Amino acid sequence: QPSPDQQPVNAPGLTCRLLCVLPSLLSSDCLTANIVKSHRETCQYRVEELQALRWKVFSREEVLAYQSKSVEEMWQRCAYRLTDSIQYVVEFAKRIDGFLELSQNDQIVLLKGGSLEVVLVRMCRSFNPDNGTVFFEGKYGGTEVFKSLGCNDLIASIFEFSQSLCALHLSEQEVALFTAVVLLNPERAWLQDKEKVARLHSHVDVAFKNTLQRSHRDTMLSKLSQKTLQLKSLCLLHIDRLRSFLELRPLLAHSLFPPLYHELFTDGPDAPLE
Ligand SMILES: CCS(=O)(=O)c1ccc([C@@H](NC(=O)Cc2ccccc2)C(=O)Nc2ccc(C(O)(C(F)(F)F)C(F)(F)F)cc2)cc1
């Protein structure tokens, strides 16, 4: 009888355990690859591009020009920019395995509830934490650029959020997986098939956790769950400011804002996303 340390490892048991756990690792790796690819194809600007533009900062004159614009014009410019970014998020969602298998109603509910959150997470890639500027209309500017919007608290919160997210030094792979988790939130109100969304969400969550563990970034999870809470309140503040802006100018809403922005952020008659 060989001594215990010479006994062959209980091979069948080990093989079985590997084979049992392997499919989920494989499917989780496939899902990770799909999400990272979807992000790369729909991220609007690559990080390298955004970083190469950091030296292009608005001059004093350009800042003054922004500050002398009307509230309406500034809101319109931001709304257009955000709607542009949201279109890319819609495309990102459609490329995530399983998203298009959800009912159209649930696809719209998830995008209505999560697209602005995803844009704000993605936006941190265009934020320069060294001088507190964000890439806007071709150059980098600080909060002073958005002064004429008349909601400095919202802008300050968005900049603080971007600053804190930058401090986590998320890789593109982590941004991809984090934004997929944010988007596939089974707790969104009005979901028809909550269980189906919860299954998809848990697959993405497992894929994200596996990725973080492999790169020894497990500590990131607790920090990111705090970020998700901040994100929620930030978007509620943003939508509430938009509403109060629009309530004062009912006619403006339809002429000023691109249709998608209107559908996503006002409780007007729900038209399906094109
Ligand atoms: C989000 C995906 S990404 O990181 O790839 C990415 C980053 C920045 C932009 C930027 N693109 C432009 O400017 C387009 C362009 C370029 C040249 C000339 C004219 C036009 C852009 O849209 N910034 C931008 C910042 C801030 C805002 C706020 O509304 C918010 F609330 F989102 F932060 C504002 F309030 F700060 F203004 C809204 C928008 C687009 C995509």
Ligand as a Chemical Component Dictionary entry (heavy atoms), coordinates in Angstrom:
data_LIG
# 
_chem_comp.id                   LIG 
_chem_comp.type                 NON-POLYMER 
_chem_comp.pdbx_formal_charge   0 
_chem_comp.three_letter_code    LIG 
# 
loop_
_chem_comp_atom.comp_id 
_chem_comp_atom.atom_id 
_chem_comp_atom.alt_atom_id 
_chem_comp_atom.type_symbol 
_chem_comp_atom.charge 
_chem_comp_atom.model_Cartn_x 
_chem_comp_atom.model_Cartn_y 
_chem_comp_atom.model_Cartn_z 
_chem_comp_atom.pdbx_ordinal 
LIG C1  C1  C 0 -19.635 57.833 -23.864 1  
LIG C2  C2  C 0 -18.807 57.061 -24.882 2  
LIG S1  S1  S 0 -17.266 57.843 -25.181 3  
LIG O1  O1  O 0 -16.461 57.799 -24.008 4  
LIG O2  O2  O 0 -16.684 57.239 -26.358 5  
LIG C3  C3  C 0 -17.582 59.502 -25.562 6  
LIG C4  C4  C 0 -17.040 60.521 -24.800 7  
LIG C5  C5  C 0 -17.305 61.855 -25.109 8  
LIG C6  C6  C 0 -18.086 62.148 -26.202 9  
LIG C7  C7  C 0 -18.362 63.569 -26.524 10 
LIG N1  N1  N 0 -18.567 63.689 -27.947 11 
LIG C8  C8  C 0 -18.689 64.850 -28.562 12 
LIG O3  O3  O 0 -18.682 65.894 -27.951 13 
LIG C9  C9  C 0 -18.889 64.781 -30.102 14 
LIG C10 C10 C 0 -18.309 65.905 -30.839 15 
LIG C11 C11 C 0 -16.957 65.866 -31.217 16 
LIG C12 C12 C 0 -16.439 66.932 -31.932 17 
LIG C13 C13 C 0 -17.234 68.034 -32.270 18 
LIG C14 C14 C 0 -18.595 68.055 -31.904 19 
LIG C15 C15 C 0 -19.135 66.991 -31.182 20 
LIG C16 C16 C 0 -19.576 63.976 -25.689 21 
LIG O4  O4  O 0 -20.667 63.742 -26.088 22 
LIG N2  N2  N 0 -19.247 64.516 -24.476 23 
LIG C17 C17 C 0 -20.154 64.854 -23.456 24 
LIG C18 C18 C 0 -19.645 65.239 -22.235 25 
LIG C19 C19 C 0 -20.502 65.580 -21.181 26 
LIG C20 C20 C 0 -21.887 65.555 -21.365 27 
LIG C21 C21 C 0 -22.872 65.911 -20.262 28 
LIG O5  O5  O 0 -24.155 66.037 -20.795 29 
LIG C22 C22 C 0 -22.944 64.773 -19.232 30 
LIG F1  F1  F 0 -23.945 65.022 -18.433 31 
LIG F2  F2  F 0 -23.159 63.642 -19.899 32 
LIG F3  F3  F 0 -21.801 64.710 -18.590 33 
LIG C23 C23 C 0 -22.604 67.266 -19.651 34 
LIG F4  F4  F 0 -23.604 67.564 -18.863 35 
LIG F5  F5  F 0 -21.469 67.271 -19.001 36 
LIG F6  F6  F 0 -22.547 68.125 -20.672 37 
LIG C24 C24 C 0 -22.399 65.162 -22.594 38 
LIG C25 C25 C 0 -21.540 64.821 -23.639 39 
LIG C26 C26 C 0 -18.634 61.135 -26.982 40 
LIG C27 C27 C 0 -18.369 59.801 -26.656 41 
# 
loop_
_chem_comp_bond.comp_id 
_chem_comp_bond.atom_id_1 
_chem_comp_bond.atom_id_2 
_chem_comp_bond.value_order 
_chem_comp_bond.pdbx_ordinal 
LIG C1  C2  SING 1  
LIG C2  S1  SING 2  
LIG S1  O1  DOUB 3  
LIG S1  O2  DOUB 4  
LIG S1  C3  SING 5  
LIG C3  C4  SING 6  
LIG C3  C27 DOUB 7  
LIG C4  C5  DOUB 8  
LIG C5  C6  SING 9  
LIG C6  C7  SING 10 
LIG C6  C26 DOUB 11 
LIG C7  N1  SING 12 
LIG C7  C16 SING 13 
LIG N1  C8  SING 14 
LIG C8  O3  DOUB 15 
LIG C8  C9  SING 16 
LIG C9  C10 SING 17 
LIG C10 C11 SING 18 
LIG C10 C15 DOUB 19 
LIG C11 C12 DOUB 20 
LIG C12 C13 SING 21 
LIG C13 C14 DOUB 22 
LIG C14 C15 SING 23 
LIG C16 O4  DOUB 24 
LIG C16 N2  SING 25 
LIG N2  C17 SING 26 
LIG C17 C18 SING 27 
LIG C17 C25 DOUB 28 
LIG C18 C19 DOUB 29 
LIG C19 C20 SING 30 
LIG C20 C21 SING 31 
LIG C20 C24 DOUB 32 
LIG C21 O5  SING 33 
LIG C21 C22 SING 34 
LIG C21 C23 SING 35 
LIG C22 F1  SING 36 
LIG C22 F2  SING 37 
LIG C22 F3  SING 38 
LIG C23 F4  SING 39 
LIG C23 F5  SING 40 
LIG C23 F6  SING 41 
LIG C24 C25 SING 42 
LIG C26 C27 SING 43 
# 
